[in-house]
Amino acid sequence: MQLNKQGAIIMTSTNPLYLLQSFSKQAQKEASSKLSRKTTISTLQSSLRRHESLIETVSQATNKQVACKESCSYCCSYCRVFVTPAEVFLLNQSIQKSLSTTQLTDFIHKLTDRVRHLTTLSNEDFYNSNIDCIFLENNLCSVYEVRPFNCRNYHAIDVEGCIATYNDAEADVANAFVEELFIAGQGFSEGVINSYQAKGYDVTSYELHSALLEAFTNTKSEQRWAKKKKAFLTAIAQSSRVPTEPLQLAV
């Protein structure tokens, strides 16, 4: 499945891996071109908008319904979100523009408490605990327009499975998602990340809260990243928090 210049879906193969790689290559080409002409953050913003458009187009083409809807936020509690430095700095920029000095101070205090709690957890509890995302307010995402790829790609076709996982992290719940959406979203996001990596930027996957806290409390992190060095020194890297049982994706 690919898109032509008009945005229409073209089926060129039914092999999931081939399709994922096709979306990845296309996204990497587009993002690499933008990185040569725009700033790193504006390139990510453009890529997020492109991702949104792609998912909408694929969703319409497949005509398959997802269970996700406004105010449904189970996954915002039981999923650990991992992000790249570019996504963190975009969030940082957006938050600083939207909050007053007092609000920002309160936010950082809350974020500090959240990270302190996360760092005390065993690997099992880290993945199996319901911990609300810092941006979840009244069951809505307060940074929806700039939410990370990890959040954008997550979806389900059966809310009962989400509820079961929320109530019991070890519940035997089968994966239930739209294959075409997963392939398009995952392929696209991988392509964008690859474009940053090809330019020499750190694309390490970090836990959202810990990376964001370091970005707020250590301004040198973005400076390091801009110089194509390791962005975060204390944030929780995904490589240090490997699930006891690897996640199984039915694709």
Secondary structure by P-SEA (a helix, b strand, c coil): cccccccccccccccaaaaaaaaaaaaaaaaaaaaacccaaaaaaaaaaaaaaaaaaaaaaaccccccccccccccccbbbbbcaaaaaaaaaaaaacccaaaaaaaaaaaaaaaaaaaaccccccccccccccccccccccccccccccccccccccaaaaaaaaacccccccccccaaaaaaaaaaaaaaaaaaaaacccccccccaaaaaaaaaccaaaaaaaacccccccccccccccccccccccc
